[in-house]
């Protein structure tokens, strides 16, 4: 296994949420950058909102990433009903 391969045994974790400058072309001044890690993987992002709101959103992202990592969701098999006679 390569050294930079994802480590599936390690959960995603929120490392930080800090006030930052807006991304290019973005409006407003209430922007926060965040960092999420999982083993050697690092996710950098930014969101608009208060520190508390962005922290809650990032915590939700981390929760969902860990759910996806641990539980593979089943696929839905769609069955299309046959079409009836064409309307005239």
Residue pairs with C-beta under 8 A, 6 or more apart in sequence:
3 40
4 40
6 38
6 39
6 40
6 41
7 38
7 39
7 40
8 69
10 38
10 39
11 38
11 66
11 69
12 36
12 37
12 38
12 43
12 62
12 65
12 66
12 69
13 36
13 37
13 38
13 62
14 34
14 35
14 36
14 55
14 58
14 59
14 62
15 34
15 35
15 36
15 37
16 33
16 34
16 35
17 32
17 33
17 34
17 51
17 54
17 55
17 58
18 32
18 33
18 34
19 31
19 32
19 33
19 51
20 31
20 32
20 33
20 46
21 31
22 28
22 29
22 31
22 48
23 31
23 46
26 48
28 48
30 48
30 49
30 50
31 46
31 47
31 48
32 46
32 47
32 48
32 49
32 51
32 54
33 44
33 45
33 46
34 44
34 45
34 46
34 47
34 54
34 58
35 42
35 43
35 44
36 42
36 43
36 45
36 58
36 61
36 62
36 65
37 43
38 65
38 69
45 58
47 54
47 57
47 58
48 54
49 57
